[in-house]
Amino acid sequence: MKKIFLIIMLFALSAFADEMCVVTFKIKQSTFTLSISEHIKNEANKQFLQIPVDCDFYNTLSIGQELHNEFKVGSFIFNGDFSRLKITVENKQKVIKEK
């Protein structure tokens, strides 16, 4: 419920701005394994998420920049998986409203 409220608030705030900054994030899991099927599964399950962000934050980002790339300790402890979650900036877009 909190996530839905946050998304609604972001869109509501962007309605009053002259320009809107949108960033596309790529979220992908990487697994350290020799199994080709695991690598194919990781590639097939990657997600792209477009989020309106503050334009000051937008200006600090660059395409290809890694925002998160950490070892998943819980997966290792409970499943024995050597994997990590990687979040990168895939695309940036500024939308200027017509007056």
N, C-alpha and C positions, 0 to 999 in steps of 0.2 A: 504494500500500500504506500509506503514511504517513497519508493522509486517512482510510482505513477504520479504522486503529488509533485515530486521534484521535476519530472519531465513536463508536467502541465505548467508549473511555475516558470521554467526556462522558456517555454513557448510564449507564455503570457508576457514575460518581461521583454522578449525579443520583438513583440508586436509594437512596442513603443519606441524602439530604436530606429535610427535612420539606416543603419546597416546591420546585417546579421552575419556572424562568422560561424561557419559550420565546419567541423572536423570529422573526417572518416577515420575510425580506428580499426585496425585489423587485430583480431584476437585469435591466437593459434597456440595449440599445444605442441610441444616438441618432445619426442621420446628418444632416449638413448638406447637403441636396440638394432639388431641386424634383421629384424622382421620387416619385410617389405610391406606386408599388409598393415602393420602399425603405422608406417609412414604414409601410406595411402589413406588410411583412416584419419590421421591427423590433418592431412591436406584437405580431405573432403569435409571435415568438421570445422574448418576455420570460419569465423564469423566476421562480418563487417558491420560496424555500428556508426551511424551518423548522429552527431550530437551538436546542438548549438552551444557555443561556448562564449565566454567573455572575450572581446576583441583584444584586450591586453594579453590574455593567456594565449590566444590564437597567434599573436605576433611572436611569442617566444618559442613556438613549435616549428619544426622543419619536417618536410616529408621524408619518411624513412627513419625518423628518430624513435628510439626505443624508450617507452615510458615504464615498462615493467618487464623484467626478464629474470625470474627467480626460480630456483629449484623448489619443487612441490614436496615438502617434507612429509606431509600427511600421506600422500600416495606412496612414498617410499616405505614409511613405517607400516602401513596397513596392507599394501598390495605388492611391495617390492619393486615398484616402478621407478625408474630413473627418468623423470620427466620435468618439464618446466612450462610455465605459461608465459607467453610472449605477447605483449601489446605494443604495437607500433602505429605511427601516424601514416596512414595510407594516402590521404588526400586532404587538401585544405580548400575552402571556397568562401569567398566573401559575396554576399548578396546585398546589393544596394537597392533600397526601396525607391520606387518612382513616386514623385510628388504630384 
